[in-house]
Amino acid sequence: MAVRRMISNVVIDTDAFLELSLEAQALYFHLNARADDDGFVGAPKTVVRLTGASIDNLHELRDAGFIICFKSGVIAIRDWYVNNFIRKDTYTETIYFREKAMLKQDQSRAYVPCDDDARNEVSGCALQDSDVRNEVSESALRGADECVTQIRLDKDRLDNNNICATQDDAQNVFPETEELKKVIDAQDDDIHEPNDGFEAVWAEYPRKKEKGRAYKAYKARIASGWSPEDLLEATMAYAAECRHDHTQDKYIKHGATFFSATTPFADYIHRDKDDDQEDLFLTG
């Protein structure tokens, strides 16, 4: 298997990619680096844990159309052949034959479900070829081709041997559970409970994006023992820091990331008291 991986500016210079949280962007690079020669990752949750990311970041990549998810737990890098060219003499075919059989390449070399049946069976494939995430001009693609010819060692690309799945194959790949899908797709106005403190937190949060997923993470932290007062304090401190530093919106964490299981918000709780205690320890 080849060990060199590449990333195309045609993919990461899009607004869709740059609007992802920084954690999701970093996770995309790690998934790309660990994918096999067909762009499949067999243990994406392990990569999430190794990189300190969260499952929410994985869902963020899926929802934005940068990865394709299968119920088996395998994911595919959608723009694998936009990013990478694998030499035939180093190529090792993926072991995820059933997942591969569900996909084909469109005219921009991105993975898409090979037919309508496959599209209905693959999670995260709602985007069509004409969607915003695929707004890449023909001239940009030509420019990418010219650049690739300068760096690839073998001018012969791997032939596209993907075969559309049979009905039996399709039955092995399903979207995520309906319960999770309902949580992710729920309307913002219908998901939060009254008097749980979230509305006060959201009013202060500096980036008003994906409220539903932010609330889901907020509730998980409450369930794990954090109080609404703690999370409100952290939010207000983080918002004040962003205002003070004039942080651009694209660099502000999504609410789901800020309240994720890795607890980045904890750094903003009782910060002044902790600093005072540290100063007292150092001077005393």
DAVENNOR-V545740 format. One record per helix or strand. SS is the DSSP state (H for helix, E for strand). FROM is the first residue (numbers start at 0). TO is the last residue. Records with the same first field share a line. If there is no record, write none. Layout:
SS: FROM-TO / FROM-TO
//
This chain:
H: 8-11 / 14-17 / 21-33 / 43-50 / 54-62 / 79-82 / 96-100 / 115-120 / 131-133 / 137-150 / 166-169 / 177-184 / 187-190 / 197-203 / 210-222 / 227-244 / 248-250 / 254-257 / 263-267 / 270-282
E: 39-40 / 66-68 / 74-76 / 102-104 / 110-112 / 122-122
//
